Amino acid sequence: MALVLTFLGKGGIGRTTMAIAAARQLAAQGKRVLLLGQDSSPAWSLQVGISQGLEPRLEPQALAPNLQVMQLQTAALLEKVWEELKKQEAQYLRTPFFKAVYGQELGLLPGMDHSLALNAIREYDASSQYDVIIYDGDGNQSTLRMLGAPEIFSWYMRRFRQVFAESDLGKTLSPFLQPIAASVLNVSWTGGDVFNQPAANQATNLLDQGRAAIANPSRVAAYLVTSAKPEAIATAKYLWGSAQQVGLTVGGVLVNSVAVNSVAGEPSGAIGTEFEPLKISLVPGKIAEDWQPLMQSLPDFSQASQAPQPIRIDVAERKVYLFLPGFDKKQVKLTQYGPEVTVEAGDQRRNIFLPPELRGRQVTGAKFHEGYLIVSL
């Protein structure tokens, strides 16, 4: 299993430069590194250092010892995924109907870029060929929604499965599902639950694996990139809080070309306190093709687990601790319409899946304390 790193921050702040420097640093340490770029334009390959451009193919290309790079080509990824889908369909259906549709015919719909990128990261991680995968994406809410997809989709499956099973429609159709499915499917139907069949279980397992990876900072972590400009700091803080809503740990802050206090060696201005308790690393600008100063200034990315975790549940105290830096109580909405607690902060919404001991309990109170939203049940 690889460590997946990504970088968040305002556009034009130097996220790609940080991603390349991190990839070079980790490769120089002997790690097997894959650098993935969401930007498919020639500009990205020029930044990476391949003047003739990367070949438009689905296989990574060597850039340096231990370092491979790849631009994510959405159209090519879609064709590959479609062929895999047709194989799955042939495995489960007696008379597949997707076989008459070819991947080369498919157009790209909004949102496909990030969904296919997430699947590509999953596949490269599962290949065990890499120790570190660095994803150079949009670095904004789109990246966070992509990484939060396993959590969100698992909620949809979990919630609608419960609603369907308890509905009159579900109870009425249940006795008829097994004989109908037996005439359509290649595999045996194990019961009346449409959500408890091989294909559904396989999807659930993949989502559970994705959720576990995002929640583990030793597996997936993000780093903020900012400068001393107020708008860059505000954006980074907003993305820091939003990352917590998808369960993503932010391991530290990379400050691009910021003034340094010559006595204490610490960032000047507000940066020194805006991101407490995160570790701040001052990163100099790159001169020509000399990456060494940047590489030497980067933090130890394996220490991301020391940063505050997005969520902690204390069963004995019957409390949920949500780390929401950058937000105050006026910007957070707490509701409990169903069996789970929903927290809305910024433009992200999170449903908290409570452990069995607390499931079904009603919220009795909530307060902010030192960056944490503490929910009592």
C-alpha positions as CSV (number, residue, x, y, z in Angstrom):
1,M,0.0,0.0,0.0
2,A,1.3,3.4,-1.0
3,L,1.2,6.8,0.8
4,V,-1.1,9.1,-1.2
5,L,-0.2,12.8,-1.0
6,T,-2.0,15.8,-2.5
7,F,-1.7,19.6,-2.1
8,L,-4.4,22.2,-1.4
9,G,-4.4,25.9,-1.9
10,K,-5.3,28.9,-4.0
11,G,-4.7,28.7,-7.8
12,G,-1.3,29.9,-8.9
13,I,0.2,29.5,-5.5
14,G,2.7,26.8,-6.5
15,R,0.9,23.6,-5.8
16,T,2.4,21.8,-8.8
17,T,5.9,23.0,-8.0
18,M,5.5,21.6,-4.5
19,A,4.2,18.3,-5.8
20,I,7.1,17.9,-8.2
21,A,9.6,18.8,-5.5
22,A,8.0,16.3,-3.1
23,A,8.1,13.6,-5.8
24,R,11.8,14.3,-6.4
25,Q,12.6,14.4,-2.7
26,L,10.9,11.1,-1.9
27,A,12.4,9.4,-5.0
28,A,15.9,10.6,-3.9
29,Q,15.2,8.9,-0.5
30,G,14.8,5.6,-2.3
31,K,11.0,5.6,-2.4
32,R,9.2,4.3,-5.5
33,V,7.2,7.4,-6.5
34,L,4.4,8.0,-9.0
35,L,3.5,11.6,-9.8
36,L,0.0,11.9,-11.3
37,G,-1.1,15.1,-13.0
38,Q,-4.8,16.0,-13.5
39,D,-3.8,18.8,-15.9
40,S,-3.6,17.2,-19.4
41,S,-2.2,20.3,-21.1
42,P,1.4,20.6,-22.3
43,A,2.1,23.1,-19.6
44,W,2.2,20.3,-16.9
45,S,4.7,18.2,-18.7
46,L,6.9,21.3,-19.2
47,Q,6.8,22.0,-15.5
48,V,7.6,18.4,-14.7
49,G,10.7,18.7,-16.9
50,I,9.9,16.8,-20.1
51,S,10.2,19.4,-22.8
52,Q,8.9,17.2,-25.6
53,G,5.8,16.4,-23.6
54,L,4.5,13.2,-22.1
55,E,3.3,10.5,-24.5
56,P,-0.5,10.2,-24.5
57,R,-0.7,6.8,-23.0
58,L,-2.0,5.0,-20.0
59,E,1.3,3.8,-18.6
60,P,3.6,5.9,-16.4
61,Q,6.9,7.1,-17.8
62,A,10.2,7.3,-16.0
63,L,11.5,10.8,-15.2
64,A,14.3,10.0,-12.8
65,P,15.5,7.0,-10.7
66,N,12.6,5.8,-8.6
67,L,10.3,8.4,-10.1
68,Q,7.6,7.9,-12.7
69,V,5.1,10.5,-14.0
70,M,1.8,10.3,-15.8
71,Q,-0.8,12.8,-17.1
72,L,-4.3,11.5,-16.5
73,Q,-6.0,11.5,-19.9
74,T,-9.7,11.3,-19.1
75,A,-10.8,10.0,-22.5
76,A,-8.3,7.1,-22.4
77,L,-9.2,6.3,-18.8
78,L,-12.9,6.2,-19.6
79,E,-12.3,3.6,-22.4
80,K,-10.3,1.4,-20.0
81,V,-13.0,1.6,-17.3
82,W,-15.7,0.9,-19.8
83,E,-14.0,-2.3,-20.9
84,E,-13.7,-3.4,-17.3
85,L,-17.4,-2.6,-16.8
86,K,-18.3,-4.8,-19.8
87,K,-16.3,-7.7,-18.3
88,Q,-18.2,-7.3,-15.0
89,E,-21.5,-7.2,-16.8
90,A,-20.6,-10.4,-18.7
91,Q,-19.8,-12.1,-15.4
92,Y,-23.1,-11.3,-13.8
93,L,-25.7,-11.0,-16.6
94,R,-26.8,-13.9,-18.9
95,T,-27.4,-11.5,-21.8
96,P,-25.1,-8.4,-21.4
97,F,-26.3,-5.3,-23.2
98,F,-23.3,-2.9,-22.7
99,K,-21.3,-5.1,-25.2
100,A,-22.9,-3.2,-28.1
101,V,-21.6,0.2,-26.8
102,Y,-17.9,0.9,-27.3
103,G,-15.7,3.0,-25.1
104,Q,-14.4,5.0,-28.0
105,E,-17.9,6.3,-28.6
106,L,-18.4,7.7,-25.1
107,G,-18.3,11.5,-24.5
108,L,-17.1,13.0,-21.2
109,L,-19.6,14.2,-18.7
110,P,-18.9,16.8,-16.0
111,G,-17.3,15.1,-13.0
112,M,-15.9,12.2,-14.9
113,D,-12.3,13.6,-14.6
114,H,-12.2,13.3,-10.9
115,S,-14.0,10.0,-10.6
116,L,-11.7,8.4,-13.1
117,A,-8.7,10.0,-11.4
118,L,-9.8,8.5,-8.1
119,N,-10.1,5.1,-9.7
120,A,-6.7,5.4,-11.3
121,I,-5.2,6.2,-7.9
122,R,-6.9,3.1,-6.4
123,E,-5.6,0.9,-9.1
124,Y,-2.0,2.1,-8.9
125,D,-2.1,1.8,-5.1
126,A,-3.4,-1.8,-5.5
127,S,-0.6,-2.7,-7.9
128,S,2.0,-2.5,-5.0
129,Q,4.5,-1.0,-7.5
130,Y,4.8,2.3,-5.6
131,D,5.6,3.5,-2.1
132,V,4.2,7.0,-2.7
133,I,1.6,8.3,-5.1
134,I,1.5,12.1,-5.4
135,Y,-1.7,13.5,-7.0
136,D,-1.4,17.0,-8.5
137,G,-5.0,17.9,-8.9
138,D,-7.1,21.1,-8.7
139,G,-6.2,21.5,-5.0
140,N,-9.6,22.9,-4.2
141,Q,-13.2,21.7,-3.3
142,S,-13.2,19.5,-6.4
143,T,-10.2,17.5,-5.1
144,L,-11.9,17.3,-1.6
145,R,-15.1,16.0,-3.1
146,M,-13.2,13.4,-5.1
147,L,-11.4,12.1,-2.0
148,G,-14.7,12.2,-0.1
149,A,-16.5,10.2,-2.7
150,P,-16.1,6.8,-0.9
151,E,-17.6,8.2,2.3
152,I,-20.5,9.9,0.4
153,F,-21.3,6.9,-1.9
154,S,-21.2,4.5,1.1
155,W,-23.7,6.7,2.9
156,Y,-26.1,6.6,-0.2
157,M,-25.8,2.8,-0.3
158,R,-26.2,2.4,3.4
159,R,-29.1,4.8,3.8
160,F,-31.1,3.8,0.7
161,R,-30.7,0.2,1.4
162,Q,-32.3,0.8,4.8
163,V,-35.1,2.9,3.4
164,F,-35.9,0.4,0.6
165,A,-35.8,-2.6,2.9
166,E,-38.3,-0.9,5.3
167,S,-40.6,0.5,2.6
168,D,-43.8,-1.2,1.5
169,L,-42.4,-1.4,-2.0
170,G,-39.3,-3.3,-0.8
171,K,-41.4,-5.7,1.3
172,T,-43.8,-6.3,-1.6
173,L,-41.1,-6.9,-4.2
174,S,-38.7,-8.9,-2.0
175,P,-40.4,-12.4,-2.6
176,F,-40.3,-11.8,-6.4
177,L,-36.7,-10.7,-6.7
178,Q,-35.0,-14.1,-6.3
179,P,-36.9,-15.9,-9.1
180,I,-36.6,-12.9,-11.5
181,A,-32.9,-12.5,-10.8
182,A,-32.2,-16.2,-11.3
183,S,-33.4,-15.9,-14.9
184,V,-31.3,-12.9,-15.5
185,L,-28.1,-13.4,-13.6
186,N,-25.2,-15.8,-14.1
187,V,-24.7,-16.0,-10.3
188,S,-27.0,-17.4,-7.6
189,W,-29.2,-15.1,-5.7
190,T,-28.5,-15.6,-2.0
191,G,-31.6,-13.9,-0.6
192,G,-34.2,-11.2,-1.1
193,D,-31.9,-8.3,-0.3
194,V,-31.0,-6.6,-3.6
195,F,-28.1,-4.8,-1.9
196,N,-26.6,-8.0,-0.5
197,Q,-25.5,-9.6,-3.8
198,P,-22.0,-10.3,-5.2
199,A,-21.8,-7.1,-7.3
200,A,-23.2,-4.9,-4.6
201,N,-21.0,-6.5,-1.9
202,Q,-17.9,-5.9,-4.2
203,A,-18.8,-2.2,-4.5
204,T,-19.4,-1.9,-0.8
205,N,-16.0,-3.5,0.0
206,L,-14.3,-1.1,-2.4
207,L,-16.0,1.9,-0.7
208,D,-15.1,0.6,2.7
209,Q,-11.5,0.3,1.7
210,G,-11.6,3.8,0.3
211,R,-13.1,5.2,3.5
212,A,-10.5,3.5,5.6
213,A,-7.7,4.8,3.5
214,I,-8.9,8.4,3.6
215,A,-9.3,8.2,7.4
216,N,-5.8,6.9,7.8
217,P,-3.1,9.7,7.6
218,S,-0.5,7.0,7.1
219,R,-2.3,6.2,3.8
220,V,-3.7,9.5,2.6
221,A,-2.7,13.0,3.6
222,A,-2.9,16.6,2.2
223,Y,-0.6,19.6,2.7
224,L,-1.7,23.2,2.4
225,V,0.2,25.6,0.1
226,T,0.1,29.3,0.8
227,S,2.0,32.6,0.6
228,A,1.9,35.6,2.9
229,K,-1.0,37.2,0.9
230,P,-4.3,37.4,2.9
231,E,-6.3,35.8,0.1
232,A,-3.9,32.8,-0.1
233,I,-4.0,32.4,3.7
234,A,-7.9,32.6,3.8
235,T,-8.2,30.0,1.0
236,A,-5.8,27.6,2.7
237,K,-7.6,27.9,6.0
238,Y,-11.0,27.3,4.3
239,L,-9.7,24.2,2.5
240,W,-8.1,23.0,5.8
241,G,-11.5,23.1,7.5
242,S,-13.2,21.6,4.5
243,A,-10.8,18.7,4.3
244,Q,-11.9,17.7,7.8
245,Q,-15.4,17.3,6.5
246,V,-14.3,14.5,4.1
247,G,-12.2,12.9,6.8
248,L,-8.9,13.9,5.2
249,T,-5.9,14.8,7.5
250,V,-3.9,17.9,6.7
251,G,-0.4,17.2,7.7
252,G,1.2,20.6,7.5
253,V,1.6,23.9,5.6
254,L,4.1,24.8,2.9
255,V,4.7,28.6,2.7
256,N,5.9,29.7,-0.7
257,S,8.4,32.5,-0.8
258,V,7.4,34.2,2.5
259,A,9.4,36.6,4.6
260,V,11.2,35.0,7.5
261,N,12.0,36.5,10.9
262,S,15.8,36.5,10.9
263,V,16.1,36.1,14.6
264,A,13.6,33.3,15.4
265,G,13.6,31.7,12.0
266,E,9.9,31.7,12.0
267,P,7.3,33.0,9.4
268,S,6.5,36.7,9.8
269,G,3.1,38.1,10.0
270,A,-0.1,36.2,10.7
271,I,1.1,32.9,9.2
272,G,2.9,31.8,12.4
273,T,-0.4,31.6,14.3
274,E,-3.1,31.2,11.6
275,F,-2.4,27.5,11.2
276,E,-1.6,26.3,14.7
277,P,-0.9,23.5,15.6
278,L,0.2,22.5,12.1
279,K,3.9,22.4,11.3
280,I,4.9,25.2,8.9
281,S,7.7,24.7,6.3
282,L,9.2,27.7,4.5
283,V,9.9,26.9,0.9
284,P,12.1,29.0,-1.3
285,G,11.5,29.8,-4.9
286,K,13.0,27.5,-7.5
287,I,15.9,28.9,-9.4
288,A,16.2,27.6,-13.0
289,E,16.3,23.8,-12.8
290,D,17.8,23.6,-9.3
291,W,15.3,21.6,-7.2
292,Q,17.6,21.0,-4.3
293,P,16.7,24.0,-2.1
294,L,13.0,23.2,-2.4
295,M,13.5,19.5,-1.7
296,Q,15.6,20.2,1.4
297,S,13.0,22.6,2.8
298,L,10.1,20.1,2.6
299,P,8.8,18.4,5.7
300,D,8.9,14.7,6.5
301,F,5.6,13.6,4.9
302,S,5.5,10.4,6.9
303,Q,4.7,12.4,10.0
304,A,1.3,13.6,8.8
305,S,-0.3,11.3,11.5
306,Q,1.0,13.7,14.2
307,A,-1.4,16.4,12.9
308,P,-4.9,16.7,14.5
309,Q,-7.3,14.0,13.2
310,P,-10.6,15.1,11.6
311,I,-12.8,13.1,14.0
312,R,-12.6,11.3,17.3
313,I,-15.5,9.5,18.9
314,D,-15.5,8.8,22.7
315,V,-18.1,6.1,23.4
316,A,-17.7,6.3,27.2
317,E,-18.3,10.1,27.2
318,R,-20.9,9.8,24.5
319,K,-19.2,12.6,22.5
320,V,-18.0,13.2,19.0
321,Y,-15.0,15.6,18.5
322,L,-14.9,17.1,15.0
323,F,-11.8,19.2,14.2
324,L,-13.1,22.2,12.1
325,P,-10.4,24.9,11.9
326,G,-11.3,28.0,10.1
327,F,-15.0,27.8,10.9
328,D,-17.0,29.2,13.9
329,K,-20.4,28.2,15.2
330,K,-22.1,30.7,12.9
331,Q,-20.8,28.8,9.9
332,V,-21.6,25.3,11.1
333,K,-25.0,23.7,10.9
334,L,-25.8,20.5,13.0
335,T,-28.8,18.4,12.2
336,Q,-30.2,14.9,12.9
337,Y,-33.0,14.1,10.5
338,G,-32.2,10.4,10.3
339,P,-30.2,7.9,12.4
340,E,-26.9,9.7,11.8
341,V,-25.7,13.2,12.8
342,T,-25.1,15.6,9.9
343,V,-22.6,18.4,10.1
344,E,-22.6,21.1,7.4
345,A,-19.5,23.5,7.3
346,G,-18.6,25.6,4.4
347,D,-19.7,23.9,1.2
348,Q,-19.2,20.3,2.6
349,R,-21.7,18.1,4.4
350,R,-20.7,15.1,6.5
351,N,-22.9,12.3,7.9
352,I,-21.3,10.8,11.0
353,F,-21.6,7.1,11.1
354,L,-21.8,6.4,14.8
355,P,-20.6,3.2,16.5
356,P,-23.2,0.7,17.6
357,E,-23.1,1.9,21.2
358,L,-24.2,5.4,20.1
359,R,-26.3,4.7,17.1
360,G,-29.8,6.0,17.4
361,R,-29.1,8.4,20.3
362,Q,-30.2,12.0,19.9
363,V,-28.0,15.0,20.1
364,T,-28.2,16.7,23.5
365,G,-25.8,19.5,22.9
366,A,-22.9,21.0,20.9
367,K,-20.2,23.5,21.5
368,F,-17.0,24.9,19.9
369,H,-13.7,24.6,21.9
370,E,-10.2,25.2,20.5
371,G,-11.1,24.4,16.9
372,Y,-13.2,21.4,17.8
373,L,-17.0,21.0,17.4
374,I,-17.9,18.8,20.4
375,V,-21.2,17.0,19.9
376,S,-22.9,15.3,23.0
377,L,-25.2,12.4,22.5
